Structure formats: C-alpha cells, structure tokens
Amino acid sequence: MSTEENKAIIRRMTEEFYNQGNIESAEQFFADIYVHHDPASPHVRDRDGLKQMLRAFLVGCPDLHITIDQL
C-alpha cells in the first residue's frame, strides 16, 4: 500500500470514527488485536476500550471534531 493510500485511510478513519461518531466503523479501521498505547488514557487497552472512550467523549463533547493539519 502506498503512502498516499495509507494517508487516505487515516483521513477516512478520522472522519468516520471520530468526527461522525460512527463507533462501529472501528471494526474497519482497528484490528481485532489492536493495542492502544496512550499514556493519557492507560485504562484503554484494546479496540473495545477505544470504542467506549469515544462514546464517553461524545457524551461530554457531542460536537467533537478532529482536524488533520499535517499527515
């Protein structure tokens, strides 16, 4: 896969998963064996934890929007 194809996937994931809040799209973008490595959220360990975290974010910040400035 080319660099540009990888970037397109990241842009699509950011739009669908985070910006549109399509939590079930995580199945398309994150592997079954996904391991979350973020010291700011040590309680999130896997894909299901990531989905739960986004649900919580959307409750507190329903207008969440992520913009990619550089990729």
MOURLIN-V882943 format. One record per helix or strand. SS is the DSSP state (a for helix, b for strand). FROM is the first residue (numbers start at 1). TO is the last residue. If there is no record, write none. Layout:
{{SS,FROM,TO} {SS,FROM,TO}}
This chain:
{{a,3,19} {a,23,29} {a,39,41} {a,47,60}}
